[in-house]
Amino acid sequence: MTDTTFKPSKMRWVMIGFAFLATVLNYIDRLAFNYLSAEGALRELIPDDAFGYITTAFFVAYMVSNGFSGFAIDKLGTKLGYSICMAFWTTAAMLHALARLPWHFGLARFFLGIGEAGNWPSAIKLTSEWFPQSERSTASGIFNSGSAIGAVVAPPLIAFLGTVYGWKATFIIVGSLGYLWLIAFWFTYYTPKQALEETKLRTIPAKKLIKNKFVLGFTLSKVLMDPVWYFITFWIGRYLVDVHGWDLTTIGWFAMIPFISADFGNILGGLFTQTLIKRGMAVPRARKLAVTIFGLMTAGSLILGPLIITSPAIAIAVLAVAGFGYSSYTANSMAFPADVVPKNATASVWGLASVGSGLGGAIFQSISGVTVKNFSDAYGYSSAYNTVFIGYGVLALLGLCVVLFVIGPLVRDEELHAYVNQDNPEENQSN
């Protein structure tokens, strides 16, 4: 459906608001463990290598869940699919309060990853249903800014709750917020009429999508690019403790700065591309120009970071630039599936591509944990983290290269669109 035939409703801003709030809660639930285990009783229980493995458990589940969650959401629809995901990860977040040993936390993180993976396919599908093509990068940036807002809110919120009520009660409090969202969403959400017909078209089987050049390339790009964000969000607390000697209270006030920067990136990155499109630049060219600028910003800041970091303030500034670049890049890359594939396959494609995100997260979180432990023992924490910074900068550069030179043009895939519009159901079996 083109912008000329798409009649956007004012309700689209309410719907994207739900996706935004869900993403905020997603990140608060995701990050609670990271900050609570940065120091204190949980830090004594969870050493660096165990932290890396526990984080890997989350990403293994995230990877597995993305393999089927997108297809399930396309099949069930946005309302039911999103609701199930929220209920599952909210319950898993609260179960952290029952953990007593490292492997208990690993199990809780695994279930959290299973549920949280469904947030982005659901939100991408919601965006494709409610927004015209020219607004999708902006809409994607709005809901994805929830990740940065969640990361901003998490440090002071978790520090306060953890200090006042203890880590067990903190997991229960932050986890229970998801049920309030679930009630409001269930009684509000509906699929708009102009998108309803497209969602009823024949579905594209996984084996056909997996063979698609765009899907394969997009998946590979997420293997390389997304772990950069996971490093910033999962390791910033430990980095500030290990290298700069901060305590949980100080982290609570200042660790939010890179995520505030990322929040600006989510909005401005989408608006940048929307402005280019409104000024006459073709959508595919505008998208790739944007990801080039912001991808280079991400890679450059991390590669050059070890050369310029001489204080905690500069370290925060480097991570802020990296966060801004990554979120601006992502605001545009989230619009890729809706630009290329039919609406009834957007969640499936995002889910498949996010298998790459989970795979990259699992691999590089483990490598980060082992690197920090072994290099810090031999050379000190500063050298250990400098090595990790450079490694993630190189990953970002490689991810950008895949988008520019592997996935192909960001235009409507006529073969996939023709497939979903075929009327003969028997032909679906033969494909």
Secondary structure as GFF3:
##gff-version 3
##sequence-region A 1 431
A	DSSP	alpha_helix	12	36	.	.	.	ID=ss1
A	DSSP	alpha_helix	41	45	.	.	.	ID=ss2
A	DSSP	alpha_helix	48	76	.	.	.	ID=ss3
A	DSSP	alpha_helix	78	95	.	.	.	ID=ss4
A	DSSP	three_ten_helix	96	98	.	.	.	ID=ss5
A	DSSP	alpha_helix	102	116	.	.	.	ID=ss6
A	DSSP	alpha_helix	119	130	.	.	.	ID=ss7
A	DSSP	three_ten_helix	133	135	.	.	.	ID=ss8
A	DSSP	alpha_helix	136	165	.	.	.	ID=ss9
A	DSSP	alpha_helix	167	186	.	.	.	ID=ss10
A	DSSP	alpha_helix	193	199	.	.	.	ID=ss11
A	DSSP	alpha_helix	206	210	.	.	.	ID=ss12
A	DSSP	alpha_helix	213	242	.	.	.	ID=ss13
A	DSSP	alpha_helix	248	254	.	.	.	ID=ss14
A	DSSP	alpha_helix	257	278	.	.	.	ID=ss15
A	DSSP	alpha_helix	283	308	.	.	.	ID=ss16
A	DSSP	alpha_helix	312	333	.	.	.	ID=ss17
A	DSSP	alpha_helix	336	340	.	.	.	ID=ss18
A	DSSP	three_ten_helix	343	345	.	.	.	ID=ss19
A	DSSP	alpha_helix	346	379	.	.	.	ID=ss20
A	DSSP	alpha_helix	381	405	.	.	.	ID=ss21
A	DSSP	alpha_helix	414	421	.	.	.	ID=ss22
A	DSSP	alpha_helix	425	430	.	.	.	ID=ss23
###
